[in-house]
Amino acid sequence: MTVEKALNVGPSGIEVAYERLGDPEAPPVLLVMGLGGQLINWPDGLCAELVDRGLHVIRFDNRDSGLSTHLHDAPQPDLEAALAGDASSASYTLSDMAADIVGLLDALGLDSAHVVGASMGGMIAQTLAIEHPGRVRSLTSMMSTTGDPSVGQARPETMAAFAAPPRSSPRATARPGSAPSASPRW
């Protein structure tokens, strides 16, 4: 793996760490990771499969992640308020992060790319497609949402199950070599 850095990227002039895999002349696919995720969080096997299918894979670290610029002096955002729709405490927005991608594409000499985003990376990718549609050949948004609290929400009972303490399971307490007495109920 050879990680490189693009300097003075986008309107913010940040450094973006990235990796290119496959033939640079092949159709580019840009992988956008979610909150706190690094380029190395994209599985190598997935990247290899994309390359084997004739694509040029680019994975990168968003700002404040991995080897890209970290904004150490920026105030901590109010995450609860941001999740409720008030992003006023954020030092930067999804639009700023989409502009970082445009800057990376420019630094790599690419007019456009197929864009794949996971989680918050899907939100960044959607913002890129809305604000810079000519830069996006296709969009795949995985495990993500639009940011509109009225869509893409889990049912209350599902959220309650995730928030509840773990139940003990026969599988968790079975001794090595013994079979559990019953299957856990998911």
Salt bridges, closest charged atoms under 4 A:
GLU15 OE1 - LYS5 NZ 3.29
GLU19 OE1 - ARG59 NE 2.59
ASP44 OD1 - ARG59 NH2 3.00
GLU49 OE1 - ARG53 NH2 3.53
ASP100 OD2 - ARG63 NE 2.68
ASP106 OD1 - ARG135 NH2 2.74
GLU157 OE2 - ARG155 NE 2.81
